[in-house]
Amino acid sequence: MYLKNSFTLILFLVLSCQPVEILAPIEIDTSKLDTISINSKNIEINKKYNSVFSQNNIEEQIQKSPIDVIVEWHNKNILRIGNENKLVINILDASITKNEIDNVDAKKYEEKTIYKYELFFLVEYELYDNSGFLKANTTVETTRSTTSQKYISLNQVETIINDLLITTMKDYINETKNQLSIYMGDYLSI
């Protein structure tokens, strides 16, 4: 009996000492994303979006908020060429929400509720000449969402949110290139 309990104790100790896999967080490096060159002497970025304090809004709960990511991308990846014009970038919305929803496709033993994460960007671009007259403007809007199980680790939540940020930024950049080429094509260097 003593030998059986000892074996169980040793087995338990060996199994409990196994290393825990810790996943490295996904780094959001905006310098690796696409760039846009525009004929502008100055670029002004205005953060007009103020985070809404609510239960569903999670911007304050994550390491790198969407407003920080989009401002960083504009600072690093919108390149100035030329010595005239002024580009004004107004960030109107950069929100991320987390809502509990019913899992309508749930099987018998799956969770009946899940979380839906939704990211939304709304940015206005205005190009002024040296006299302050508006030459061209456009607005870019992008939204993307994903879902997760209700009970997951914090590391998994961070991975889901960072992945959502990266894919939404790629969508946003493609839409920005498209809109700028339509409305400010004469001032772009592609």
N, CA and C of each residue as an Amber inpcrd file, in Angstrom:
protein
   570
   0.8320000  -1.1920000   0.0000000   0.0000000   0.0000000   0.0000000
   0.8760000   1.2550000   0.0000000   1.9430000   1.2110000   0.8380000
   2.8540000   2.3440000   0.9330000   3.5340000   2.5860000  -0.4140000
   3.9150000   1.5110000  -1.0830000   4.5790000   1.6160000  -2.3710000
   3.6450000   2.2100000  -3.4300000   2.3810000   1.8510000  -3.3870000
   1.4030000   2.3790000  -4.3340000   1.1880000   3.8760000  -4.1190000
   1.0840000   4.3300000  -2.8730000   0.9250000   5.7570000  -2.5640000
   2.1680000   6.5460000  -2.9410000   3.3350000   5.9420000  -2.7300000
   4.5860000   6.6130000  -3.0890000   4.6920000   6.7880000  -4.6000000
   4.3160000   5.7320000  -5.3170000   4.3450000   5.8110000  -6.7730000
   3.3890000   6.8950000  -7.2840000   2.2060000   6.9750000  -6.7060000
   1.2170000   7.9870000  -7.0910000   1.7430000   9.3830000  -6.7890000
   2.3840000   9.5440000  -5.6380000   2.9470000  10.8470000  -5.2620000
   4.0630000  11.2510000  -6.2220000   4.9270000  10.3290000  -6.5490000
   6.0390000  10.6260000  -7.4620000   5.5020000  10.9660000  -8.8550000
   4.5270000  10.2130000  -9.3030000   3.9160000  10.4850000 -10.6060000
   3.2730000  11.8730000 -10.6300000   2.5990000  12.2040000  -9.5640000
   1.9700000  13.5180000  -9.4580000   3.0220000  14.6330000  -9.4900000
   4.1180000  14.4610000  -8.7510000   5.1820000  15.4750000  -8.7260000
   5.8400000  15.6360000 -10.0930000   6.0790000  14.5310000 -10.7610000
   6.7090000  14.5980000 -12.0810000   5.7930000  15.3130000 -13.0790000
   4.5360000  14.9690000 -13.0640000   3.6050000  15.6000000 -13.9980000
   3.3670000  17.0720000 -13.6700000   3.3780000  17.4240000 -12.4090000
   3.1430000  18.8190000 -12.0450000   4.3550000  19.6940000 -12.3090000
   5.5000000  19.1030000 -12.4950000   6.7170000  19.8820000 -12.7590000
   6.9700000  20.0850000 -14.2460000   6.0560000  19.6760000 -15.0750000
   6.2100000  19.8500000 -16.5150000   6.1740000  21.3460000 -16.8480000
   6.9790000  21.7670000 -17.7990000   6.9860000  23.2020000 -18.1430000
   5.6450000  23.6410000 -18.7210000   5.2780000  24.8570000 -18.3950000
   4.0580000  25.4430000 -18.9120000   4.4090000  26.2180000 -20.1770000
   3.6710000  25.9670000 -21.2190000   3.9290000  26.6560000 -22.4730000
   3.3820000  28.0730000 -22.3910000   4.2840000  29.0300000 -22.5290000
   3.8880000  30.4350000 -22.5270000   4.1180000  30.9710000 -23.9310000
   3.0480000  31.3890000 -24.5430000   3.1330000  31.9030000 -25.9030000
   3.5980000  33.3520000 -25.8870000   4.5160000  33.6610000 -26.7520000
   4.9750000  35.0410000 -26.8710000   3.8710000  35.8690000 -27.5210000
   3.6370000  37.0730000 -27.0050000   2.5900000  37.9010000 -27.6080000
   2.9700000  38.3220000 -29.0250000   1.9530000  38.5230000 -29.8340000
   2.1740000  38.9830000 -31.2050000   2.5370000  40.4610000 -31.1440000
   3.6710000  40.7990000 -31.7000000   4.0990000  42.1850000 -31.7310000
   3.4910000  42.8760000 -32.9480000   2.9930000  44.0540000 -32.7320000
   2.4240000  44.8260000 -33.8270000   3.4820000  45.8280000 -34.2760000
   4.1630000  45.5020000 -35.3680000   5.2160000  46.3510000 -35.9030000
   4.6810000  47.0470000 -37.1500000   4.2330000  48.2850000 -36.9840000
   3.6200000  49.0080000 -38.0970000   4.6200000  49.3800000 -39.1900000
   5.9090000  49.3790000 -38.8650000   6.8980000  49.7290000 -39.8850000
   6.9840000  48.6630000 -40.9790000   6.4840000  47.4640000 -40.7080000
   6.4980000  46.3990000 -41.7130000   5.2790000  46.4450000 -42.6240000
   4.3370000  47.3220000 -42.3130000   3.1370000  47.4610000 -43.1380000
   3.4160000  48.4080000 -44.3030000   2.5290000  48.4260000 -45.2840000
   2.7020000  49.2410000 -46.4890000   2.8220000  50.7310000 -46.1700000
   3.5100000  51.4410000 -47.0740000   3.6640000  52.8920000 -46.9350000
   2.9240000  53.6040000 -48.0620000   2.6620000  54.8790000 -47.8260000
   2.0340000  55.7360000 -48.8290000   2.8430000  57.0270000 -48.8790000
   3.2480000  57.4380000 -50.0710000   3.9830000  58.6920000 -50.2490000
   3.0430000  59.7150000 -50.8650000   3.0080000  60.9130000 -50.2640000
   2.0960000  61.9570000 -50.7310000   2.8440000  63.2670000 -50.8650000
   2.4650000  64.0500000 -51.8810000   3.0750000  65.3440000 -52.1230000
   2.5670000  66.3240000 -51.0730000   3.3280000  66.4140000 -49.9830000
   2.9370000  67.2710000 -48.8800000   4.1820000  67.7020000 -48.1200000
   4.2170000  68.9710000 -47.7680000   5.3350000  69.4850000 -46.9760000
   5.1370000  69.1410000 -45.5030000   3.8900000  69.1900000 -45.0470000
   3.5750000  68.9260000 -43.6440000   2.4580000  67.9030000 -43.5370000
   2.5030000  67.1330000 -42.4450000   1.4280000  66.2010000 -42.1200000
   1.0220000  66.4670000 -40.6760000  -0.2710000  66.6570000 -40.4950000
  -0.8100000  66.9250000 -39.1600000  -1.7980000  65.8090000 -38.8110000
  -1.5900000  65.1620000 -37.6590000  -2.4780000  64.0860000 -37.2150000
  -3.2640000  64.5910000 -36.0140000  -4.5910000  64.5750000 -36.1360000
  -5.4800000  65.0070000 -35.0590000  -6.2470000  63.8090000 -34.5170000
  -6.0600000  63.5280000 -33.2470000  -6.8180000  62.4510000 -32.6040000
  -8.1120000  63.0510000 -32.0690000  -9.1640000  62.9500000 -32.8540000
 -10.4640000  63.5040000 -32.4600000 -11.3220000  62.4690000 -31.7440000
 -10.8470000  61.2480000 -31.6850000 -11.6010000  60.1800000 -31.0410000
 -11.2600000  60.1180000 -29.5500000 -12.2770000  60.0930000 -28.7370000
 -12.1150000  59.8920000 -27.3060000 -12.7600000  58.5660000 -26.9440000
 -12.0140000  57.7340000 -26.2750000 -12.5060000  56.4210000 -25.8870000
 -13.7400000  56.5570000 -25.0010000 -14.7390000  55.7550000 -25.3040000
 -15.9840000  55.7670000 -24.5420000 -15.8340000  54.7890000 -23.3830000
 -16.1070000  55.2640000 -22.1840000 -16.0220000  54.3920000 -21.0210000
 -17.3190000  53.6140000 -20.8870000 -17.2590000  52.3190000 -21.2260000
 -18.4320000  51.4620000 -21.1100000 -17.9650000  50.0450000 -20.8450000
 -18.8930000  49.2100000 -20.5050000 -18.5780000  47.8170000 -20.2090000
 -18.0620000  47.0910000 -21.4520000 -18.5820000  47.4320000 -22.6190000
 -18.2230000  46.7320000 -23.8530000 -16.9520000  47.2590000 -24.5010000
 -16.5890000  48.4980000 -24.2410000 -15.4090000  49.0940000 -24.8420000
 -14.1740000  48.6250000 -24.0650000 -13.2110000  47.9970000 -24.7530000
 -12.0680000  47.4000000 -24.0600000 -10.7230000  48.0540000 -24.4050000
 -10.7430000  49.2410000 -24.9560000  -9.4960000  49.8980000 -25.3580000
  -8.5310000  50.0990000 -24.1940000  -9.0660000  50.3760000 -23.0320000
  -8.2230000  50.6290000 -21.8590000  -7.7080000  49.3360000 -21.2320000
  -8.2020000  48.1920000 -21.6790000  -7.8330000  46.9140000 -21.0860000
  -6.7590000  46.1730000 -21.8660000  -6.3810000  46.6870000 -23.0250000
  -5.4120000  45.9760000 -23.8610000  -4.0920000  46.7360000 -23.8910000
  -3.0190000  46.0020000 -24.2350000  -1.6800000  46.5900000 -24.2040000
  -1.5130000  47.7330000 -25.2010000  -1.9200000  47.5070000 -26.4240000
  -1.7500000  48.5210000 -27.4670000  -3.1170000  48.8090000 -28.0670000
  -3.6540000  49.9810000 -27.7690000  -5.0040000  50.3140000 -28.2200000
  -5.0100000  50.6250000 -29.7210000  -6.1780000  50.5020000 -30.3580000
  -6.2740000  50.7940000 -31.7960000  -5.8390000  52.2170000 -32.1480000
  -6.1320000  53.1910000 -31.2940000  -5.7240000  54.5810000 -31.5880000
  -4.2050000  54.6800000 -31.6250000  -3.5150000  53.9750000 -30.7180000
  -2.0490000  53.9910000 -30.7100000  -1.4840000  53.3440000 -31.9680000
  -2.0850000  52.2410000 -32.3860000  -1.6090000  51.5220000 -33.5800000
  -1.7910000  52.3690000 -34.8260000  -2.9480000  52.9930000 -34.9700000
  -3.2180000  53.7590000 -36.1970000  -2.3930000  55.0560000 -36.2390000
  -2.1870000  55.6890000 -35.0980000  -1.3360000  56.8870000 -35.0590000
   0.1110000  56.5090000 -35.3820000   0.5740000  55.4020000 -34.8110000
   1.9370000  54.9380000 -35.0920000   2.1170000  54.6440000 -36.5750000
   1.1200000  53.9940000 -37.2010000   1.2280000  53.7020000 -38.6300000
   1.2960000  54.9910000 -39.4480000   0.4480000  55.9610000 -39.1270000
   0.4790000  57.2260000 -39.8610000   1.8190000  57.9310000 -39.6910000
   2.3670000  57.9180000 -38.4860000   3.6580000  58.5760000 -38.2450000
   4.7970000  57.9130000 -39.0070000   4.7910000  56.5940000 -39.0990000
   5.8910000  55.8700000 -39.7270000   5.6990000  55.6200000 -41.2200000
   4.4590000  55.5260000 -41.6780000   4.2210000  54.9980000 -43.0130000
   3.5760000  55.9600000 -44.0000000   3.1710000  57.1420000 -43.5790000
   2.7410000  58.1710000 -44.5280000   3.9590000  59.0650000 -44.7550000
   4.5220000  58.9850000 -45.9250000   5.7820000  59.6730000 -46.2250000
   5.5200000  60.9700000 -46.9750000   6.2160000  62.0190000 -46.5610000
   6.0980000  63.3280000 -47.1980000   7.1110000  63.4420000 -48.3320000
   6.6430000  63.9230000 -49.4570000   7.5390000  64.2660000 -50.5570000
   7.1020000  65.6290000 -51.0680000   8.0180000  66.4050000 -51.5440000
   7.6750000  67.7280000 -52.0720000   7.7870000  68.8000000 -50.9980000
   7.5270000  70.0400000 -51.4230000   7.6600000  71.1720000 -50.4990000
   6.4400000  72.0870000 -50.5230000   5.2900000  71.5330000 -50.8380000
   4.0510000  72.3030000 -50.7710000   2.9290000  71.3820000 -50.3010000
   1.8170000  71.9710000 -49.9460000   0.6190000  71.2800000 -49.4540000
   0.7670000  70.8550000 -47.9890000  -0.3820000  70.6130000 -47.3990000
  -0.4470000  70.1570000 -46.0160000  -1.5190000  69.0660000 -45.9530000
  -1.1450000  67.9000000 -45.4370000  -2.0850000  66.7990000 -45.2630000
  -2.5470000  66.7850000 -43.8110000  -3.8510000  66.8540000 -43.6160000
  -4.4390000  66.7830000 -42.2770000  -5.1570000  65.4480000 -42.1650000
  -4.8060000  64.6820000 -41.1300000  -5.4000000  63.3740000 -40.8870000
  -6.1840000  63.4650000 -39.5840000  -7.5050000  63.3150000 -39.6780000
  -8.3730000  63.3710000 -38.5030000  -8.8480000  61.9560000 -38.1650000
  -8.4140000  61.4430000 -37.0320000  -8.8430000  60.1120000 -36.5950000
 -10.1320000  60.3000000 -35.8100000 -11.2410000  59.9040000 -36.4230000
 -12.5620000  60.1270000 -35.8450000 -13.0270000  58.9750000 -34.9590000
 -12.5870000  57.7590000 -35.2710000 -12.9700000  56.5980000 -34.4630000
 -11.8950000  55.5280000 -34.5860000 -11.5640000  54.9110000 -33.4700000
 -10.6280000  53.7910000 -33.4200000 -11.0150000  52.9440000 -32.2140000
 -12.1970000  52.3580000 -32.3080000 -12.7570000  51.6690000 -31.1480000
 -12.7030000  50.1550000 -31.2900000 -12.6360000  49.4860000 -30.1540000
 -12.7210000  48.0320000 -30.1070000 -13.6790000  47.6620000 -28.9830000
 -14.6070000  46.7780000 -29.3030000 -15.6060000  46.3690000 -28.3190000
 -15.6130000  44.8560000 -28.1650000 -16.0930000  44.4310000 -27.0200000
 -16.2280000  43.0060000 -26.6960000 -17.6410000  42.8030000 -26.1710000
 -18.4400000  42.0300000 -26.9060000 -19.8340000  41.7980000 -26.5340000
 -20.0980000  40.3100000 -26.3610000 -20.8880000  39.9900000 -25.3750000
 -21.3060000  38.6120000 -25.1650000 -22.5290000  38.3590000 -26.0400000
 -22.4470000  37.3190000 -26.8780000 -23.5530000  37.0070000 -27.7840000
 -23.9080000  35.5320000 -27.6610000 -25.0780000  35.1750000 -28.1300000
 -25.5080000  33.7740000 -28.1470000 -24.7880000  33.0360000 -29.2540000
 -24.3440000  31.8370000 -28.9410000 -23.6970000  30.9810000 -29.9290000
 -24.7800000  30.1620000 -30.6240000 -25.2970000  30.6720000 -31.7180000
 -26.4230000  30.0340000 -32.4030000 -26.0220000  28.7130000 -33.0610000
 -24.7390000  28.5260000 -33.3310000 -24.2690000  27.2930000 -33.9680000
 -23.7120000  26.2890000 -32.9620000 -23.9610000  26.4910000 -31.6800000
 -23.3870000  25.6350000 -30.6370000 -23.9130000  24.2100000 -30.7330000
 -23.0140000  23.2720000 -30.5930000 -23.3890000  21.8680000 -30.5420000
 -23.8040000  21.5360000 -29.1080000 -24.1080000  20.2940000 -28.8560000
 -24.6690000  19.8810000 -27.5690000 -23.7830000  20.2480000 -26.3820000
 -22.4720000  20.0320000 -26.4670000 -21.5920000  20.2560000 -25.3260000
 -20.7340000  21.5180000 -25.4680000 -21.0680000  22.3710000 -26.3850000
 -20.3200000  23.6220000 -26.5600000 -20.9870000  24.7410000 -25.7740000
 -20.2180000  25.7890000 -25.5610000 -20.7200000  26.9420000 -24.8070000
 -21.8820000  27.5980000 -25.5520000 -22.8610000  28.0210000 -24.7950000
 -24.0520000  28.6480000 -25.3860000 -23.8420000  30.1450000 -25.6320000
 -22.8500000  30.7280000 -24.9790000 -22.5220000  32.1410000 -25.2150000
 -21.0490000  32.2490000 -25.5750000 -20.7430000  33.2080000 -26.4290000
 -19.3690000  33.4700000 -26.8710000 -19.1380000  34.9750000 -26.8370000
 -17.8860000  35.3820000 -27.0610000 -17.5590000  36.8020000 -27.1440000
 -17.3210000  37.1950000 -28.5960000 -17.8230000  38.3610000 -28.9470000
 -17.5840000  38.9330000 -30.2730000 -16.7530000  40.2020000 -30.0780000
 -15.5840000  40.2370000 -30.7140000 -14.7100000  41.4060000 -30.6860000
 -14.8860000  42.1390000 -32.0040000 -15.0980000  43.4530000 -31.9350000
 -15.2990000  44.2360000 -33.1490000 -14.4220000  45.4770000 -33.1110000
 -13.6870000  45.6890000 -34.1890000 -12.7630000  46.8150000 -34.3100000
 -13.2460000  47.7190000 -35.4370000 -13.2180000  49.0280000 -35.2000000
 -13.7370000  49.9880000 -36.1760000 -12.7850000  51.1720000 -36.2940000
 -12.4280000  51.5220000 -37.5290000 -11.6140000  52.7110000 -37.8180000
 -12.4100000  53.6450000 -38.7180000 -12.3420000  54.9420000 -38.4190000
 -12.9130000  55.9850000 -39.2650000 -11.9320000  57.1530000 -39.2670000
 -11.3620000  57.4330000 -40.4370000 -10.3230000  58.4550000 -40.5550000
 -10.6240000  59.3420000 -41.7590000 -10.4290000  60.6450000 -41.5670000
 -10.6550000  61.6260000 -42.6210000  -9.3060000  62.2050000 -43.0610000
  -9.1100000  62.2860000 -44.3680000  -7.8930000  62.8580000 -44.9570000
  -8.2740000  64.1350000 -45.6880000  -7.5490000  65.2270000 -45.4090000
  -7.7800000  66.5050000 -46.0750000  -6.4310000  67.0360000 -46.5600000
  -6.3780000  67.4320000 -47.8240000  -5.1600000  67.9830000 -48.3970000
  -5.4000000  69.4490000 -48.7270000  -4.5940000  70.3230000 -48.1250000
  -4.7120000  71.7730000 -48.3130000  -3.5050000  72.2880000 -49.0900000
  -3.7460000  73.3320000 -49.8990000  -2.6060000  73.9700000 -50.5670000
  -1.9380000  74.9260000 -49.5870000  -0.9010000  75.6120000 -50.0520000
  -0.1450000  76.5120000 -49.1620000  -0.9560000  77.7080000 -48.6940000
  -2.0370000  78.0330000 -49.3980000  -2.8980000  79.1490000 -49.0030000
  -3.9870000  78.7240000 -48.0250000  -4.0830000  77.4410000 -47.7390000
  -5.0920000  76.9570000 -46.8020000  -6.4010000  76.5410000 -47.4450000
  -6.4240000  76.4630000 -48.7720000  -7.6350000  76.0340000 -49.4720000
  -7.6310000  74.5080000 -49.6160000  -8.7900000  73.9140000 -49.3980000
  -8.9320000  72.4650000 -49.5070000  -8.8410000  72.0360000 -50.9640000
  -7.8690000  71.1700000 -51.2670000  -7.6870000  70.6610000 -52.6270000
  -8.4100000  69.3400000 -52.8230000  -8.3690000  68.4650000 -51.8030000
  -8.9910000  67.1450000 -51.9150000  -9.2210000  66.5900000 -50.5190000
 -10.2480000  65.7420000 -50.4150000 -10.4790000  65.0670000 -49.1340000
 -11.1910000  63.7440000 -49.3770000 -11.0640000  62.8550000 -48.4070000
 -11.7480000  61.5690000 -48.4380000 -11.8320000  61.0200000 -47.0280000
 -12.7360000  60.0730000 -46.8480000 -12.9060000  59.4180000 -45.5540000
 -12.7370000  57.9150000 -45.7600000 -12.0110000  57.2900000 -44.8400000
 -11.7580000  55.8540000 -44.9090000 -12.3870000  55.1990000 -43.6850000
 -13.1560000  54.1520000 -43.9520000 -13.8520000  53.4330000 -42.8800000
 -13.5780000  51.9380000 -43.0330000 -13.2010000  51.2890000 -41.9310000
 -12.9340000  49.8560000 -41.9430000 -13.4440000  49.2390000 -40.6590000
 -14.0590000  48.0800000 -40.7820000 -14.5050000  47.3440000 -39.6030000
 -14.2290000  45.8590000 -39.8130000 -13.9480000  45.1870000 -38.7280000
 -13.7050000  43.7430000 -38.7720000 -14.0660000  43.1720000 -37.4070000
 -14.5110000  41.9270000 -37.3980000 -14.8620000  41.3000000 -36.1230000
 -14.4140000  39.8470000 -36.1050000 -14.3400000  39.3000000 -34.9020000
 -14.0180000  37.8930000 -34.6980000 -14.6930000  37.4430000 -33.4120000
 -14.7420000  36.1520000 -33.2180000 -15.3670000  35.6150000 -32.0080000
 -14.3960000  34.7010000 -31.2790000 -14.7020000  34.4600000 -30.0140000
 -13.9140000  33.5200000 -29.2210000 -14.8260000  32.8480000 -28.2120000
 -14.3390000  31.7690000 -27.6600000 -15.0700000  31.1320000 -26.5840000
 -15.1090000  32.0620000 -25.3910000 -16.0340000  31.8200000 -24.5110000
 -16.1970000  32.6940000 -23.3500000 -15.0730000  32.4910000 -22.3380000
 -14.6780000  31.2550000 -22.1170000 -13.6800000  30.9520000 -21.0920000
 -12.3680000  30.5480000 -21.7490000 -11.4910000  31.5200000 -21.9470000
 -10.1640000  31.2800000 -22.5050000  -9.1490000  32.0330000 -21.6630000
  -7.8860000  31.7120000 -21.8570000  -6.8320000  32.3430000 -21.0610000
  -6.6060000  33.7950000 -21.4990000  -5.9820000  34.5610000 -20.6360000
  -5.6490000  35.9510000 -20.9690000  -4.6920000  36.0250000 -22.1520000
  -3.8020000  35.0570000 -22.2390000  -2.8600000  35.0160000 -23.3590000
  -3.6020000  34.7930000 -24.6740000  -4.6150000  33.9330000 -24.6550000
  -5.4080000  33.6980000 -25.8590000  -6.2040000  34.9440000 -26.2450000
  -6.7250000  35.6510000 -25.2460000  -7.4540000  36.8950000 -25.5220000
  -6.5290000  37.9060000 -26.1850000  -5.3250000  38.0470000 -25.6500000
  -4.3590000  38.9950000 -26.2160000  -3.9900000  38.6140000 -27.6500000
  -3.8210000  37.3330000 -27.8920000  -3.4920000  36.8690000 -29.2480000
  -4.6360000  37.1710000 -30.2140000  -5.8630000  36.9330000 -29.7840000
  -7.0340000  37.2020000 -30.6320000  -7.1270000  38.6930000 -30.9540000
  -6.9470000  39.5480000 -29.9500000  -7.0550000  40.9910000 -30.1550000
  -5.9310000  41.5040000 -31.0460000  -4.7040000  41.0530000 -30.8210000
  -3.5850000  41.4950000 -31.6610000  -3.7510000  41.0320000 -33.1040000
  -4.2330000  39.8110000 -33.2900000  -4.4970000  39.3210000 -34.6400000
  -5.5780000  40.1610000 -35.3170000  -6.6160000  40.4950000 -34.5590000
  -7.6850000  41.3530000 -35.0910000  -7.1370000  42.7320000 -35.4660000
  -6.2710000  43.2980000 -34.6290000  -5.6550000  44.6010000 -34.9340000
  -4.8320000  44.5490000 -36.2190000  -4.0360000  43.5130000 -36.3600000
  -3.1750000  43.4020000 -37.5470000  -4.0040000  43.2430000 -38.8220000
  -4.9800000  42.3480000 -38.8020000  -5.7800000  42.1320000 -40.0120000
  -6.6340000  43.3540000 -40.3420000  -7.1410000  44.0430000 -39.3220000
  -7.9250000  45.2500000 -39.5800000  -7.0340000  46.3580000 -40.1290000
  -5.8200000  46.4710000 -39.6180000  -4.8880000  47.4760000 -40.1490000
  -4.5730000  47.1940000 -41.6130000  -4.3990000  45.9460000 -41.9750000
  -4.1390000  45.6080000 -43.3840000  -5.3380000  45.9880000 -44.2600000
  -6.5480000  45.7030000 -43.7640000  -7.7600000  46.1230000 -44.4890000
  -7.8170000  47.6370000 -44.6050000  -7.5180000  48.3190000 -43.5130000
  -7.5530000  49.7820000 -43.4750000  -6.5510000  50.3720000 -44.4690000
  -5.3530000  49.8380000 -44.4970000  -4.3140000  50.3490000 -45.3970000
  -4.7280000  50.1510000 -46.8570000  -5.2760000  48.9930000 -47.1830000
  -5.7370000  48.7560000 -48.5560000  -6.8460000  49.7280000 -48.9400000
  -7.7840000  49.9480000 -48.0210000  -8.8800000  50.8840000 -48.3040000
  -8.3520000  52.3200000 -48.4010000  -7.3770000  52.6670000 -47.5650000
  -6.7780000  54.0080000 -47.6170000  -6.0900000  54.2330000 -48.9530000
  -5.3140000  53.2560000 -49.4010000  -4.6540000  53.3730000 -50.7110000
  -5.6850000  53.5540000 -51.8220000  -6.7500000  52.7940000 -51.7510000
  -7.8070000  52.8700000 -52.7550000  -8.4600000  54.2570000 -52.7570000
  -8.8790000  54.7320000 -51.5970000  -9.5530000  56.0260000 -51.4980000
  -8.6160000  57.1790000 -51.8670000  -7.3770000  57.1350000 -51.4040000
  -6.4340000  58.2160000 -51.7310000  -6.1120000  58.2280000 -53.2210000
  -6.0150000  57.0470000 -53.8400000  -5.7320000  57.0330000 -55.2830000
  -6.9070000  57.5900000 -56.0800000  -8.1330000  57.4140000 -55.5820000
  -9.3060000  57.9640000 -56.2700000  -9.3840000  59.4740000 -56.0900000
  -9.2490000  59.9610000 -54.8590000  -9.5060000  61.3720000 -54.5530000
  -8.2580000  62.2450000 -54.4730000  -7.0810000  61.6400000 -54.2920000
  -5.8450000  62.4220000 -54.2170000  -4.7710000  61.8210000 -55.1110000
  -5.1730000  61.1270000 -56.1520000  -4.2400000  60.4280000 -57.0200000
  -3.1580000  61.2920000 -57.6230000  -3.4820000  62.5570000 -57.9340000
  -2.4880000  63.4480000 -58.5300000  -1.3780000  63.8280000 -57.5600000
  -1.5980000  63.5960000 -56.2650000  -0.6280000  63.9950000 -55.2350000
   0.1040000  62.8240000 -54.6150000  -0.1570000  61.6160000 -55.1170000
   0.4800000  60.4180000 -54.5800000   1.6570000  59.9940000 -55.4380000
   2.6280000  59.3590000 -54.8080000   3.7450000  58.7560000 -55.5160000
   3.7510000  57.2800000 -55.1510000   3.2760000  56.4700000 -56.0760000
   3.1370000  55.0430000 -55.7710000   4.2280000  54.2430000 -56.4340000
